[in-house]
Amino acid sequence: MAEKCESEKASSSSPNLICPLCLDIFVEATILTSCGHTFCRRCLKKYDLTHQDLDHMVCPLCREITKLSANRVDDLRLNVPINGCVDDYYAKCGGMNAVLEMRQKCSGCKLQGDAVSFCRTCNNYICDKCLHCHQYLSVFEDHEIVSMDDVIEGKVSIGHFFEKCSIHKPENRDMFCGDCKVHVCHKCVLVGHKAHEIKNQVDFEQELRRKVEDLAQRCADKKTELEKNIQNIEIQRHEVHTAVQTLLDDVRQAYTIKAKELEENLRNLTVQINALKHSFDDDLNVLKSKDRQIIKSICSSITLVDNDRLGHLETDTLSAHILLCEELDAMLKEATDHTSASTISKKAKGKRFKPADDTRLDLGSISDYTNHSSTAAIKKKSQEKRFKPADDTRLDLGSIAGSDPKIEVIQCVDLRSDMWGMTRYSHDSVGIAYGWNAQGIDIIDSNGGKQQYSNIPNDGKYNDIVYQQDGSLCVSIYDTNEAYMYSPLGSKKATIHVRDGPNDFRLNRSQSDEIIITNYTRQVYIYDPTGSTLKHTVQTKHKADQASTTRTGLIVTSSCNANPSVVTVYDRDGNACESLQAPEDVDLYAAVDEQDRVYVASVDFEDRKVVIRLYDLDGLNLKERVEFNTLNMGLGYWCYLVSLSPDMLAFACADKLYFIKVSL
């Protein structure tokens, strides 16, 4: 009550020393520079706490914006005149203790004596004389009087004390104008606030109090909710840390396993290289031994024939020596082998370590094939490296996706004839098989470099090809029902016969190097990696022209140029879900990448356009993720789509080969 008295006292002085926010006398009065309104610094700091995301402050009174610097409210200047008035006020009142002990003055008469009571009926503080009148004059007979001591001690409430209107002196300002935000009397309403929203002061204060109480309760509830949420966040943080640690442990475990596999691979390669060394040494030793034997024979023969007694030989002895001389002469005329050792040396020097590509968990292999990639090509390859998801066949741990899905042709290569088969050779090169107007196999990289594959006969007519992870090769022979398995060095290891269907079948391999064969029938044949055993046959709903497999063993088939052309996913029991079906006169060609994503090329031969879509596998269903931009390219009767890496495709049609960059 004493604080209320102090505030009322201060409000009656000039200028007003009451802060509009805390409704108490200013403490460090601080001015908002944009509008000049003044508030306690501590009130502004509390107000600013709810607006830390803003670089300005909105005035609570007029909504003007004041820009804030780095120190926010602390950099706002103090209202020196107001703070001076506050100091003067405290000095006149004898300090804070005197202010707190002040008594209210009588508002019922002109004497301004200390109030001893409060008349609830008159709504006035009254002094001793006014109290005497209220007690003895009949006009005040029904007025309700309360003691100021009871008011100060809080035993009773005096209700509302209305200030007098400064314009209409006798009238109480007991109404509030919502438009002007000021207290008015009823005469003011009639004069200047007719069309305004007017509320009774008591009703307005009760409404405001209810609103404040509701806000206070909601604040308490919100605080409790947020505190619980903070606790939950910490719980989730712990779970996140646990999950991340588990992820890190899994990565380290995967690294340990793969490191062991690479160590084993290193040992195997070392054994292989040592075996090559011994093999070359043995070949050279054979040549060396052969030459030493010839030297020994020559020395023995010359010892026999070069004798001082030759002139005294008898007829038979002379004949024997003549024969020895002829043999020795022939031996000397025999050409010395100067090339075999050089050939072996050249063969040894021709051996190259072929590093494994990104899809194989090994160091590489030893082969005769030399990579002629340019420095620019190597730089391009390094720039195109991406972080890819790990699986059992790859030495990497995860992937980073790109943005703005699109594809673009980065290289177009003219083939020496119509392509008849195509397979992935490395992450940026393919093997092309020719089986009609040309023969052999070409290795072509994304820079346009070409090299004929020479480890197998290059005059063969090959229908299709597929390379295994160790460099072994399987080729199907044009217009026959046979395929041959070759070792990385070119020796034939096995022959595959497929009796059913046309003499024209397509090849692919599984992640475990099983040989996958299709031959335009409703069957897919699965052979073991050596090609010697038919492990399984999958029955299909449509004719299968091409087939690819996923890491989990699912088989994605394309009927290609059938009408209608479809792409279907099967498990090894022949179960399948709904097929993708192309419109009439559009062919579909599918390829599976290292992440088990399925690319499908829709080839419209009439409009000479190719649209490639990317699908995710959902069980046996294909869920479209991206439809890439349309490609315009030369087209022929037969096409092939191959995934080289998660960001590179190869598409061949007729005598054109396209390398396509994928950006996700």
N, C-alpha and C positions, 0 to 999 in steps of 0.2 A: 504494500500500500504506500509505503514511504517512497518507493521508486516511482509509483504512479503520480504521487504528489510532485515529485521532482520533475517528472516529464511535463506535467501540466503547468508547472511553474515556468519551466523553460519554454514551453510552447507559447506562453503568454508574453514572453519577452521578444525583443527584436534584435537581430534576426532570429528565425526559428532554429533551435539547436538540436532538434530531434532527427535522428537518422530514419529515413523512410523504410528501411529494411528491418532493423532490430527494434524500432520504436523507442529507442533510448537515446540519451544524450551522446553526441558524437564522441568517438574515440579515434584520434588520428583522422580527422575529416579529410577525405581524398576526393578530388574532383575529376570527373570524366571530361576530357578536353573537348569532345565533339559537341556536347550539349550543355556543359556547365553544371549538371546535377552533381550533388555531393552526397557521399555515403561514408560510413566507417570503413577504414581500410580492411579491418578484419571481416566485415560483412562482404566487401567486394571479393576478398580472397575465397570465402566460403562459396559465394556465387560463382566464381571463376572455376572452382573445382569441378563443376558439372559441365564445363565447356572447354576442357583442355584440348580438344581436337580442333578448336577454332583459333585463328590468329587475331581475333578481335573480341570485343565485349559489346553486347547489346544492352543499352541502358534499361534498367528495370522499370523506369518511369515513362520514358518517351520513345524507347526502341531505337534511338539513334545509335550508330555504330562507332565505337572508338577503337582504333588500331592499337594492338599491344606489341611491345618489343619482346626481347628474349626473356627478360625478368618479369614480364607480364604486369601484375598489379603493383609490384614493388617499384616499377619505373614511373608510375603515375604520380603527378605532383600533388602535394598536400594543399588543402584550401586554408591558406594562412589566416585570412580574416576570420573564418569560422572558428578555427582552432583558438585564435586570440579571444574571441567572444566566449568560448567555452571556459578558457582560463579565467577571464574576468568574472564569469558567472560563479565559478567555484570560489573565487576570492571573496566576492560579495556575500556569498552564503556561508562563509566560514569554513570552507572545505567540504569534503564529501560527507563527513559525519554530521555536520550541521544540516546539509541538504536532506540526508536520510531521516533526520529528526524533525523536519519542518512540518508545521500543521497547515491545513488548508484555510484560506481566508473566507470570510462570509461573503456569499454572493447574493444575499437577500436584501442588503441595505447598502448605503453609501459609505458607511464607516470603515468597511474593510477590516473588521476585527477578526481575531482568530475564531475559526469555526469550532463550536462545541458539539454540534449535532448536525444531522442531515435530514431534511424533510423530503420524504419520497414523493409526497403529493405535489409540492411546489417544485421539486427537483432542484433544490437550492441547499448550499451549505449555509448554516445560520449561526450567528453569534449568541451571546447570552441574552441580549436585548430582544433579538428576533425570536429566540426560544421562549422568552417571557410572554411576548405577544401571542405566539402560537398556543401557549398554555392557557391564557386568560381571555383572548378575544374569541367570540363565538364564531366569527367567520372562518377561523382555523380549527374549528372543533373536531372535524373528521380527518384532519391531516395525520399522516403516519410519520412519527419522529423516531430516529435511531441515534444512539450516542456515537460520537466520533471515536471514542476509545474502543467501542465494539467494532467500529469500521476498521480502525488501524490494526487492531489485534486480529482481524479477519473473522470475528464471530458472526458478523452480519454483512450482507452485501447491499450496497446502495443502489444497485441497478445501473441504469444509464444516466450519465450526466451530460446534458446537451449544452453545447455552447450557444451563446446568443448570436443571432444574425447581425453581421456588421452593417447591413443595409437597413434591415427592418429590426431596430434595436430590441423591442420587447419579445420578438419571436425566437423560438428555439430552432436551431438548425438540426431538426430531427428527421430529415429525409436525405437521401443520397441519389445524385444524378449519375446514372451509369454511363451516359454519353460524355459528360464533362468531367467525371471522376471527382466531384466536389460535394461537400455537404451543403444543403440548402434548407430554407424554411418553406412553409407552404405558400407564402406570398411570392418568394423567389420563383417557385414553380409556375405560378400564374403569370409572372412578368416575363421571365426569360427562358423557361424550360418546359413549355407546354408540350411540345412534340417529342420530348426526350424520355428516356426510360427512367422512371422515378421509382425508387423503392423506399419503404419505411426504414429509418435508420436501425431500429431494433430488428426488423426482419432481415435487413441486409447483413447486420452483424451476426445474427444467428445462422444465416445461410453461409456466410463466410467462415464462421466457426465450424459448422458442420463440414464444409468443404476442406478446411484445414485438418480437422480431425480425421476425415476420410483419407486425405493425403498422408497424414502421419501414420495411420494404420497401414495404408498401402506401402509406405516407405519401409515400415517395420517388416511387413510381409516380404517385400522385395529384397530387403537386406538379408532376411533369413534364407530366402530362396537362393540368393547369390552366394551366401556363405556355404550353403549346401552344395551349390554348383562348383565352388572353388574346391571343396573337399573332393567332389567327384572328379574334377579335373586332375587333381593330384593322384587319385586312384588310377585314372586313365593314363596319366603320365608314367606311373609305375608299370602298367600293362604295356604301354608303348615301348618303354625301355626294355622290358622283358622280351617283347616280340622282336625288337631290333637286335638284341643280344642273341636271340635264337637264330635270326637271319644271319648274323655275323658268324655264329658257330657253324651254321650250315655251309656258308661260303668257305670257311676255313677247312671244314671237313671235305667239301668237294675239291678244294685245292689240294689237300693232302692225297686224296684218292687219285686225282689226275696227275699229280707230281710223281706218284709211284708208277702209274702207267707210263709216263714219259721216261722215267728211269729205266723201266723194263724195255721200252722201245729203244732207248739209247744203247742198252746192252746188246739187243738184237742187231741193231745197225752196226755196232762195233764188231760183233761176231761175223756179220755178213761181209764187212769190209776186210776183216782179217782173212776170211775164206777166199775173197777175191785176190788178196795179196798172195796167198799160198798157191792159188790156181795159176796166177801169172808166173810166179816163181817156178812152179812145176813145168809150165810150158817152155820157159826160158832154159831150164835145166835140161829138158829133152833136146832142145836145139844145140845146147852146149855139148851134151853127151854125144850127139850125132856127129858134130864136127870133130870131137876128139877121136871118135872111132875111125873117121875118115883119115885123120892124121896118122893114127896107128897103122891103118891098112897101107897107107902110102909108104910109111917108113919100112914096114915089113917087106913090101914088094920091092922097093929100091935096094934093100939089102940083098935080096935074092938075085936080082938081075945085074947089079953093079959088082961084078966079080972079075978079078984079073985072069981067071982061068977060062973065060968065055971062049977063047980061041981054041981050046983043047977039048971042047965039049963033043960028046958023041951025038949021033943023029937024034936019038930020043930025048936026050938032055937038052939039045939045041932046040928041039921043037917045044919042049916045056918052057924054056926061057923065052922063046918067041911069044908064046901064049901069055906068059906073065907080063911081057913088055906091052902087048896089046891091051891087056886088062888095065895095066898101070896108065897107059896113054889115055884109055877111055875114062879112067877115074880122074885123071887130071883135066880132061876136057869137060867133065861134068861141072855145070855151073854152081858156083858157091851161093848158098842161100843168104843173101844180104838183106832180105826184106822181112823175113818172118819175125825176127826179134823186133824190128822197127814196127811191124804191124801190131805185135803184142803190146809194145810200149804205147803206140798210138791208141790202141783199144783201151789201155789203162787210163791214158790221159783223157780219153773221150768219156770216161765215166763221170757223171755229175750227180751231185746231191740235189735232189728235187724237193724243196721244202713243202711240207704239207699245207694245203689250203685251209681256209677258215672252218671248213666243215669236218675236219678230221682231227681226232685226238692222237696224233703222233707227230714226230719231228719231220718225217718225210721219207723218201725212198731213194735208192741208188738206181739210176737209169742212164741210158745213152742219150736221152733227149736233152737238148740244150735250149734254155730259155733266152731268146734274143730280144726281150723287152727293152725298150729304150729307157734312159734315165727319166725322161718326161713321163713315160708310162708308169714307172715305179713310183714317182712322186704322186701321180694321179691316184694310184692304188692306195698309197698311204693316206692321202687326203680323203679317200672314200671309205676308209675304215670306220665301222660303227660298232658300238657296244651292243652285243646280241645276246638273246636268251641262251642259257647254258643247257646242254643236253649231253647224253653220254658219248656223243661223237664229236664234241666241239670243245676247244680249249678257250672258253670265255665264260663270263659269269652273268651277264645281263644285257639289257638293251636300253637305248634312249630313242624315243620316237621323234620324228621330225614334225614339221608343221605344214599346213596347206597341202593336202594330198594332191599329187599330180604326177604325171609321167611325161618323159620326153625322150625322143630318139637322139642318142648321143653319137651313134655311128651306124652308117649303112654300108654294107660290104657287098660287092658284086661277086657271086659265086661262079665257079668255072663251068657249072652246068646246073640243071635242076636238082635241088636238094631232095634226097629220098629218106634220110634219117638224120636225127640230131640228138646230141646228148651233152650234158654238162661235163667239161674237162677240168675247169678250175673256177674260181670265183669271178673271173673276167674273161673266160674263153670257153669255146664249145668245140666239139668234134662234129664234122659234117660228113655224112656218108653219101656216096654217089653210086647209084645202082642201075642207071638207065643209059644215058648218053656219055657218061664218064665213069671212071673207076677210081677206087682208092678212098682214102680218108684225109680230110684237111683239118688242121687245128687252126682256129681263127680266134684272135683276141679282140677286145673292145677298142683297141687302137687301130684295127684294120690289118694287123700283122697276120700273115698266112704262112703255114708250114705243113708240108705233107707228112703224115704219120707213117714212118717207115719201118716200124717194128714188125709189121705183118705184110704180106704181099700187097703191093699197091696197084696191082692190075685186076683186083677182084671187084666184082659188082656186088655191093653191099646194100642190103635193104634197110637195116637199122643197126645202131651200135649203142653200147653202154659201157662206161668205165666203172670199175669197182674201186674201193678206197685204196687198195694197194697197188693200183695201176694196171691190174688185169683187165682184159678187154673181152667183151662178148659181141660178136657180129652175127647178124642173120644174113643169109646169102640170097641174093635176088632170084626170084622165080624158082625157089626150092623150099623144101620143108625142113631145112637144117640151119643150125647156128653153131658157131665154133667158139670155144673158150681159149684165149691166148694168155700166156703169162706176161708180166711186164716186159720181159726181154724178147718176147715174140715166139716162144715155143707153144705149139698147140697142146692144150691140156685135155680137152673133152669135146665131144660132139653131141648136140642136142637135136633130137628128132621130135617133131610134132606132126602126127599123122592126120589129125582131124582138121578140116577147114582148108582154106586156100593156101597155096605155097607163097605166102606173103605175110610175115608177122613182125610185130613191133616189140621192142625191148625196153625194159627199164629195170631198176633195182630197188630193193628195200633198204632201210637203214642198216640192216645187218648183212647187206650184199647178196640177198637172195635175188635170183634172176626172175623178173616178171615178164611174161609173154602174153600178148594178145594177137589174135589172127582173124579179126572180123567175124568171130562167132560169139555166142553167148557164154563164153567161158574165159576165165583168166587162169593161166598156168603159173604155178610158183615152184621154181627149182631151187635146190640148195646152191650155196655160193660157188661150188665147183662145177655146176651144170650137169652133174652126173645122175642126180636123183630128182624125180618129180615128187615134191613134198605134198602138194595140195592143189586142188582145182576148185575155183569159186564159180558157181553158176550165177549168171547175170540176167537181168530182165531185158536188156537191150544188147545189140551187138557192140562189142568193145573194140574200138580201133586203137585207142591209146590208154595207158593206165599209169598212175603214180601211186605211191604209198606214203603214209604218214609214219611218224615215229611210233605210234601205238599200233600199227599194223592195218589201219583202215586203207581201203583201196578206192581211189578216185578214178572213175572211167569216163572216157569221152567217146561218143559215137561219131564225132567229127562230121563227115560229110553225109551222114544219113539224113533222111527226111521224115520226121523232124530230128534235128540234132539235139542230143541230151547229154548232161553231165550227171552222174549218179555216184553216191558214196556207198560202199559195201563194207561189211565186216567179213571176216574169213569164213563165216558160216553162210554167207550169201544174203544176209539181212540187209535191207536198204530202206531209206525213207524216200520222200518225194523227190523226183529228179528236177533239175533245172532244164527247161525246154526252150529252145530258140524259136523265133518266128520262122516262117517259111523262107527258104533260100538263104538262111543264115547258119553258118557252121560254128560249133563250139569246140575250143581246144583248152584243156585244163592243165595246170601244173601246180605242184605242191612245193612250198619253200621249206627252209630249215625250221621254221617256227610253226609248221603245220597249218599255215594259211594257204588258202586255195585261190589262185589266180585263174580267171576264165576269160579267154579272148573270144569275143563275138565277131565273126568275120562275115561282113556283108560284101560278097563278090560283085554284086550289081552296082552298089554305090561306091565300091572300092574303099571302104572304111572299116577300121578295127576299133572296137570299144572293149577295153579291159576293165574288169571288175574284180575287187578283192572280197573274198568271203572268209568268215570265221567258221570253224567246225563247232556245231552244237550237237554232240552225239553223232548221229548220221545225217543231220540236217546242215545245210549250208545257209548261213545268215549273212546277207550282204552288208559289208561295212563301207565300202567306197566304190563309186563309179568314177573312173578317171576320165580325163579329157579324151575326145575322139582323135584317133590317129589316121592320117591319110597316107596310104603307102601302096606300092605295087603289089598285086596279089596274083596268085596262081591257083592251080587245082588243089594242091596239098600243102598244109601248113604244119608248123610245129611250134609249141610254146614251152620254154624251159626256164626254171628259176635258177639263177647262178648264185645269188646271195639275197639277203633280205631287201637289198636296195638295187638289184640288177636283174633284169629279165632279158632273154634272147628270144626273138621271134623270127622264124624263117618261113618264107613262102616262095615257091618256084626258085628262081636264081638270085634272090635277095635275102640278105641276113641283116636284121636290125638288132642293135643293142639298146635296151630301153632302161633309162634311169628312173627309179621309183622313189618318190619323196612322200613320206607319211608324216 
